[in-house]
Amino acid sequence: MMSSSFVDVSGIRLELNRCGQGRPLLMLCSEEMLELEAPILKSLAQQYELIIPSPPGFGRSERPEWVSSPDDIAYIYLDLVETLGLKDAIVLGFSLGGWIAAEMATKHDSFISQLILVSPYGVKFGAPTDRDVADIWMLHPDDVLRRKWFDAAKGTRDFKSMPQDALAIIARNNESFARFCWEPYMHNPKLQHRLHRVKVPTLVVSGAGDGITSPEYGRNYAKLIPGAEMAIIPEAGHYPHLEQPAKLMERLRAFVG
């Protein structure tokens, strides 16, 4: 059973979803927020108390003008952690959520027991004209779909059957994602110089068929975090937790212990 409420943090009204019981797990969703309706949510809730905030401008959270980057969101979420009194928490971030989780951990990680970053954005490794992350706003939507999913059929969504309020949230999520990640494209130039500050056990996960952030991108990301482990999930694209939830859960349980 998912409970939804609002909490005031940093002068912002954030949407907060909670479910499950057990050790606290702060779950930071991807830009599409697909995790809220995914089978992996039920698997995680059987073992953990899930705390799932919607970032500013996503879901039903407010988006003030001064919030302009995942770096800003990281500070807001650290205020949320303090407000909720979270301690010894697992932090699990997917895609954009993984980027935000990494930003948080470089600033303050004493509340984190383990950090898990699944297909995170946030770092640029190549030259200025190199594409470390596929340009999802310039590519044809069909190409983006094929790059995101090992099985593109799993990523198809029937927008015509959705109610207007659900479509409005999807549009709002896309707008906020572009606002925060367009320039510089999908990275914070300073993050790669800060990741050495992460001192908690960290697992970086990539899908073997990810055409958005490749497994090589994931390996390079892991190398910047002291002692980080790397896992590649077969038959999965950018969302291994949605395409191969059982395989990902097996790897998470082995990591968390």
N, C-alpha and C positions, 0 to 999 in steps of 0.2 A: 504494500500500500504506500503510495507516494503522497507526501504532504507538501503543499506549496504555500509559501508565505513571503513576506517582504521584510527586509531588514535595512535600516538606515546606517550606511557606512560612508565615511568621508564626505558627508553631505549628499550622498546619492542613495536613492531607493533601489535596492537590488532585489531581484527575484531569487528565492532560495528554495530548492527542492531537497527533500530528505526522505530516506527510506532505509530499511534494514536495521540490523543491530549487530553489535560487536565492536571491534576496534574501529576508530574513526578513519574514514578514507575520504579525503578531499578530492573529488572528481571534477576535472576541468574539461569541458566538452570541446569537440571540434567546432569549426565555424558553422557547420550545418546543423549542429545540435541533434544529430541523429541518435546519439547514445540514449536519449531520454525514452526512446521507444524500442530499444534494441534488446535482444535476449540476454546479452551480457550483463545488463542491469540487474536482472533477476538473479543471475549466478553470483554477482558480487554482493547483492543485498542479503544473501543467505549466510554470508560470513562477516560482512562489515556493515557499519553504520555509514551510509553514503551521504555526504554533504555536497550538493551540486549547485553552485551559484551560476546564474546567467550573467555574463559580462555586461558592462554598460553598453546599451544599444542592441543587445540581443535578448530574445524572449520578451519579457515584460519589464526589463530593467531600464532605468533612466539612462540617458547619455548626455551629460553636460558638455558644453563646448570645449572645456579645458582638457577633456580626456581625448587624446589623439594618437595613442600608441599602446602596444602590449606592455611596454615598460611602465606606462601610467597605470594600467590595469593591475600590474603586479603589486604596486604599492597599495592600491585599493584593496586587493585581496589579502595583503598582509594585515591591513586594518581589520578586515573581516575575521581573519584567524584570531586576532587579539580579542575582538568583540565576542566571538564564540568560545574563547578560552581553549582552543585546540592545542593538544599536546600529544607527542608520540604518534603523530598521524602519518598514514601513508598518503602520498600525493601522486595522483595518477592523471596525466594530461594527454589528451589526444589532439594531434595536429596543431591548430592554433592554441588549444589548451596546453599542449606540451611546451610550446614556446613561452607562454605565460608562466607555467610552472618552473621552467628553467630560469626565467628572469627573477622570480620570487626567491629561488634557492641561492642565487648569487648575492642576494641582499640580506637574507636572514633564513637560516635553515635549521635553527635549534628545535623547532616544533616538528620537524620531519623525521620519521623513522626510516622510510625508504622512499625513493623518488623513481617514478616510472614514466618515461617519455615515449609515447607511441607516435611515430612519424612526425616529430616536431619540426616546425619552421624555426627561423630566428637567426641563422648564421649564413654568411656568404663566404664561400671558400675560393671561388674562382676570380678571374679578372673582371673588370667592370662590365665587359660585354658578354661574359659567360653567363649562362642560365643554370644556376645551381638548383633552382626550383622552377618547374614548368610554369609558363605564363598563362595562368588559367583564364585571364580576362581577354587575352588576344587570340587564343586558340578557339577553334570551333567547339561548341558544346559537346558534340558527339566525340570529338577527340579527347576532351577533358574527361568525359565519362569513361572512355577506354583506358585512359591513363590512371584514373582513380581506382578502378575496379579490375580485379583479375577476371571476374565474371561480370561483364557490363550489365547484364540483365538484373543483377542484384541492386544496382544503383538507380534503376528506373523508378521514377515517382509519378504517380497519377495526379498531376496538379489539377486537372479538370474536375476531379471528384472531391477536392478539398474544400472545406468551408472558407468563407472570405476571411475570417479572423486568423485561420491557420496560414493562409496565403500572405496576409499582411505581415505576420511574424517572419515568414521566410524572406520576404522582400526586405524587411528591416534588418534581418541578420546579414543578408548580402550587402546591403548598403554600409552597415557598420564594419563589416569585414574589409571592404574596399577602403573605407576611410582610414582604418588603422594600419593596413598592410600594403597599400599601393605605393607609397613613396617614403623611404626607400623600399623597394619591392621585397616583401616577405623576410626582412631581416632588420636587426638592430646592429649597426656597424660596431657598437661597443661590446655586444654580448660575447663574442668569441674571446675577448680579452678579459672577461669576467668569469667565465665558466670554471676556471681553476679554483675559484672560491668555494665551489660546491664540495662539501666534505662528507655528505651522507651517502650511503650505498645507493647507487644509481643503475638503472637498467634502461637502455635505449632499445626500442623495438622498431623494426622495419618490415614491411611486406616484401616478399621476394620479387613480386611483380609491380611494385610501386613505380608509376611513371610520373609522379609529382615530385616527391622527394625520394630519390633512389636509395637502395641499400648502401651504396657507397657514401652517399650524403649522411646516412645514419651512422656509418662507421666513423667517418670524420668527426661527426658531432660527439660520439662517445669518446674519441681520443682526447677531446678538450676537457673532459671531466675526469679528475683523478680516480682511478680504480673502477671506472664505469664498465659494466658488462654490456655485451651486444647480443641481440637475438634477432634472427631472421625467421619470419613465419612463412612457410611455403604456401603456394596457391592463394596468395592474398595480395591486394594492392595497397592503396594509401590508408585503407581502413581495415587492418587485419583483425581488429576486435569485432568487426561486423561480418566479415567474410569467414573468418575462422575463429569464432569465439572460444570453442573448446580448446584449441591448440594454444591460444593466447592465455586462457585461464590456467592451463597446465604450466606454462612458463612463468606466469605471475606467482603461482603458489610455490613453485620451486625457488623463486627469488625471495619472496617475502618470508617463507618458512612457517 
